[in-house]
Amino acid sequence: MKNIILDSGDIKNKIKRISIEIIEKNLKEKEIYIFGVLPNGKYLSEQINIFFKKNSKIKFKTFFIEIDKTSLSINKIIPEPNPIKLKNKVIILIDDVINSGATLMYSINKLLDYSPKEIQIAVLIERNYKSFPLTPDYKGLELSTTKSEHVEVSIDKSPKVLIK
């Protein structure tokens, strides 16, 4: 059985709110680097980037992190970042759901190689079963679910968040 928690309109509103919060928190920055965790972090990053282009003078550069979820290792970052440009810059790490926090923790570990000024986390859904001490700076919705329930973000013709 699947229950729809957020429909495409809800997701659009959550992304807009997250985008506004990112801009407000980073008003003094001239340039921010966004790293979306594939696959669904790509959609969220792209939607946030569209909002930024229309509503902010801050320059944003977007990258995508491909993670091997079985070994929790970074396969690649697309496009390959220039470490010199990332030094002392704000990085926003974006994913669809933070559950255990492992995916984001391994991503953060890699991003630390670039010596950023700050790493901020944005997620569409935050669940309460984290194994790592991560708290997102920006979240669309916090869900209290059982450990056996699965939260799925479906990005297709009509994006939605489901609980199975």
N, C-alpha and C positions, 0 to 999 in steps of 0.2 A: 504494500500500500504506500502511495506517495502523497504527501501533502505539500501543496505549493505555499511557500512562506512569503516569497516576493515575486511579483510578476514583472514584466518588462518596464512598466511605468514606475513601479516602486524602485527597481534597480536604477533607473535613470535619475530619480530623485535622490537616492543615496549617493550616487556618483557625483551629482551636482553639489550636494552638501559637503562631501569629502573634499572636493576640489576647492570650494570656498574656504574651508578650514586650512587646507595646505597653503593657499595664497595668503590668508591672514597671518598664519604663523611665520611665513617666510618673506614678509614684505620688504625686508632690507636686503634680500638676496638679489643679485643680478642674474644669476644662472643656477638652475637646479637640474640634477640628473635623476631621471626616473628609471627604475629597474623593475620590469614586470616579470613575474615568475610564470613561465609557460606551463600549461596552455592558457588558462583563463585569465591570468594576470596580464596577458597581451591585450585582450579586449578591454579590461578595466583601465589599463595604462593609456590605450589609444583614446578612450572616451574622456579620461581626465585631461589628456593632452589637447583634445579638441576644445574643451572648456577653457583651458589656460590660454590658448591662442586667441580666443574671443574676449577674454575678460582680464588679462593680466599683461603687464609689460615685462614680466620676468621671462627670461629665455629658458626653455625646457628642452632637454635632449633625452630621448627615450632609447633604452636598451632592453633586451629580453634575455632572461636567464633560463637555460635549459638544464633541468636537473634529472638525474637518474634516480627515481624515487625508491628503487630497490636498494641501491648502495648509498643513497643520499650524498651523491657527489655531483659537482657541477660538470656537465658535459661541455658546455660552451656558453659564451655571452655574445649575443648578436646585436649590433655589430661589435667588433672587438673594441673595447674602450681604450682611450689614451690615458694611461695612469697619471701623467703630468697634469692633464686638464681636470682630473677628478680630485687631486690633492687639495685639501681644505675647502671642499665644496659640500653642499648639502645633497645627500642621496635619499630618495624616497623609494623604498622597497614595497612593491605592490603585489598582493596575492588575493585570490578569491576567498579562501577560508583559512583561518588559523585554528588548527585543531590541537595537535600535540606541540606544535611550534618547531618541529624538526626541520621542515623545509626552509622556513625563514631563518632558523639558526645557522644552517649550513650556508645559506645565501649570504648572511651577514658576515660569517667567517671569511668568505671570499672577498666581499666588498671592503673589509678592513685592510686588505692588501693595498688598496688605493689611497690610504690615509685620508679619509674624508673628514670634514669638519664635524659632520653629524650624519647619522643614519636614522631616518624616520620610517615608521611602518604604517602602511595603509592596507586595510582589508575590508572586503565587503561584509564578511560574516566572521564574528569572533565566537568561538565555542569555549566552554569552561573546563576543558580537560587537558590543559597544557602540561607537557612534561618539562618544558624549559621556561625560565622566568621571563617571558616576553609579554609585553603589553603594547598593543598597537596605539600609535599616536592618533590615528584616524580609523574609525570603523563605521560601517553602514548600519549594522545590526548586531546585537549581542544575543546569542541563543543559549538557553539552558535546556539541554537535551540529555537523554540518557547516553551512556557510552555505546550502547548497541545501535543507536540511531545513526544514520549516515546523512550528512548534509552534502547535497550535490548542487553545484552551480552549472546550469545548462545554458550554454551560449550558442544559440542557433538562430533561427528566424525570429523567435520570440524568447529572449533571455528570461530565465526564471531561476529561483532557488527552491529546491525541493528537500524534504526530509523523508528518508526511507526507513 
